């Protein structure tokens, strides 16, 4: 009896019901970011890029190949990747394969490391489970030569920590 009275009392509080009110997309609180690896003082270093969509390997590699922007250059960032056409990208679990286009010349060790670290960081952001196992990146040259690297050699912070651990621009600038 008391339960029925309580339900009746609460249901008649005088607040009218309303339908669904549309107010745009739900808030996520997280701005998608990508780590792009440029060259500063002869070392490959990460630079954070804010994105409008979640990061994927293709987007990250495109940003890398576009090179450092004016602000990055002011902080001393350069690239060892010049005039490189976008590679064909395939992803399978924790492995990323970058097939360089025909006519692409040999890449320097710095250029190869930029590709490997950028692709590995993007894959980890895309699939956080790969941060535990690590990501392997294979760069296949048009001549069939394979170069392999992994996320463990790139010092990639966890994606959620980019803003806390990784400066938007490399130190020393």
C-alpha distance (Angstrom), angle and dihedral (degrees) to the residues before:
residue distance angle dihedral
X1 . . .
X2 3.80 . .
X3 3.80 90.2 .
X4 3.80 92.1 53.1
X5 3.79 90.5 49.3
X6 3.81 91.8 50.4
X7 3.82 92.4 49.9
X8 3.80 90.8 48.4
X9 3.80 91.4 47.9
X10 3.83 94.1 49.1
X11 3.79 94.9 44.9
X12 3.78 93.4 55.4
X13 3.80 99.2 53.9
X14 3.79 93.4 130.1
X15 3.82 98.2 -113.1
X16 3.78 110.4 129.4
X17 3.79 119.3 -134.3
X18 3.80 119.6 -112.3
X19 3.76 134.2 -162.5
X20 3.76 126.0 -118.0
X21 3.79 112.5 -59.1
X22 3.82 113.3 -149.7
X23 3.78 114.0 -140.2
X24 3.80 106.0 161.0
X25 3.78 133.0 -90.3
X26 3.78 119.8 -16.6
X27 3.78 115.9 -97.3
X28 3.79 114.8 -106.7
X29 3.78 100.0 -179.2
X30 3.80 90.8 -145.4
X31 3.79 123.7 98.2
X32 3.82 109.3 -151.2
X33 3.81 111.7 -115.7
X34 3.75 136.8 -175.0
X35 3.78 131.0 -157.9
X36 3.78 112.0 -133.4
X37 3.79 116.8 -172.3
X38 3.81 116.4 -138.6
X39 3.79 131.4 167.8
X40 3.80 121.1 -98.1
X41 3.79 122.8 170.4
X42 3.81 90.5 -11.7
X43 3.82 93.3 -54.4
X44 3.79 131.2 105.3
X45 3.82 107.3 -118.2
X46 3.82 133.0 176.0
X47 3.80 123.0 -112.0
X48 3.80 120.7 -169.4
X49 3.80 118.8 -125.5
X50 3.79 120.1 -167.6
X51 3.79 112.7 -139.9
X52 3.77 136.1 -166.4
X53 3.83 92.6 -139.7
X54 3.79 131.3 38.9
X55 3.80 113.8 -79.5
X56 3.78 122.4 -100.8
X57 3.78 131.0 175.1
X58 3.82 94.3 -103.4
X59 3.82 93.3 53.1
X60 3.80 93.1 46.1
X61 3.82 93.0 49.6
X62 3.82 90.5 48.0
X63 3.81 90.0 52.5
X64 3.81 89.7 48.4
X65 3.79 93.2 50.2
X66 3.81 90.6 49.0
X67 3.81 85.5 64.3
X68 3.76 132.0 -141.7
X69 3.78 116.3 -32.7
X70 3.80 124.0 -130.6
X71 3.80 92.9 -86.2
X72 3.82 91.8 49.6
X73 3.81 90.0 50.8
X74 3.81 90.0 51.1
X75 3.80 86.7 58.1
X76 3.80 91.1 50.7
X77 3.80 99.3 -100.4
X78 3.78 118.7 149.2
X79 3.78 134.4 160.7
X80 3.79 135.4 -123.5
X81 3.82 88.3 -154.5
X82 3.78 109.2 87.6
X83 3.78 126.0 164.5
X84 3.79 92.8 -7.6
X85 3.81 114.6 152.4
X86 3.78 116.1 -131.6
X87 3.80 110.9 -85.3
X88 3.78 124.2 -129.1
X89 3.80 106.1 -101.1
X90 3.77 127.6 -151.9
X91 3.79 126.2 176.3
X92 3.77 128.0 -162.9
X93 3.78 115.8 172.3
X94 3.79 108.0 -62.3
X95 3.81 94.7 -8.3
X96 3.78 126.2 89.4
X97 3.79 121.8 -171.4
X98 3.79 120.9 -161.4
X99 3.81 112.3 -166.5
X100 3.78 109.4 -162.6
X101 3.79 116.2 -138.2
X102 3.79 122.4 -104.4
X103 3.78 110.7 -87.4
X104 3.81 93.9 31.2
X105 3.78 108.1 136.3
X106 3.79 124.3 -135.8
X107 3.80 114.1 -66.0
X108 3.78 123.2 -129.9
X109 3.82 117.2 -118.8
X110 3.84 89.1 -105.6
X111 3.81 92.3 51.8
X112 3.80 91.5 48.4
X113 3.80 90.9 48.8
X114 3.83 90.7 50.7
X115 3.81 89.8 54.8
X116 3.80 94.6 44.1
X117 3.81 95.9 47.6
X118 3.81 94.8 43.6
X119 3.82 92.8 48.6
X120 3.83 92.4 44.7
X121 3.82 93.0 49.7
X122 3.80 91.3 48.2
X123 3.81 92.3 49.4
X124 3.80 91.1 50.4
X125 3.81 90.3 50.3
X126 3.81 90.0 47.6
X127 3.82 93.8 48.5
X128 3.83 111.7 20.1
X129 3.83 90.8 -169.0
X130 3.81 87.8 72.4
X131 3.82 90.2 64.1
X132 3.80 87.6 73.5
X133 3.79 96.5 48.3
X134 3.79 97.1 31.1
X135 3.78 129.0 -125.2
X136 3.79 124.4 -97.0
X137 3.80 117.3 -152.5
X138 3.79 121.7 -163.6
X139 3.80 117.7 -164.2
X140 3.80 109.6 -160.7
X141 3.78 116.3 -162.4
X142 3.78 121.6 -147.4
X143 3.81 87.3 -109.1
X144 3.82 91.2 59.9
X145 3.81 94.2 -104.9
X146 3.82 110.3 143.3
X147 3.79 125.5 -151.7
X148 3.77 118.1 -172.4
X149 3.78 131.5 -165.2
X150 3.77 138.2 160.5
X151 3.76 141.1 -138.0
X152 3.82 90.3 -113.1
X153 3.80 90.5 69.5
X154 3.82 93.1 51.9
X155 3.83 103.6 61.5
X156 3.79 93.1 -129.4
X157 3.81 114.3 -178.5
X158 3.81 119.1 -142.2
X159 3.84 110.4 -83.7
X160 3.81 93.3 -117.6
X161 3.80 88.7 57.3
X162 3.83 98.9 50.9
X163 3.77 93.5 104.3
X164 3.80 93.4 45.0
X165 3.82 100.4 40.9
X166 3.78 106.3 25.0
X167 3.78 123.4 61.2
X168 3.78 117.6 -134.8
X169 3.77 84.2 -122.4
X170 3.77 130.7 26.8
X171 3.80 119.6 -90.4
X172 3.77 119.6 -96.4
X173 3.81 95.1 46.6
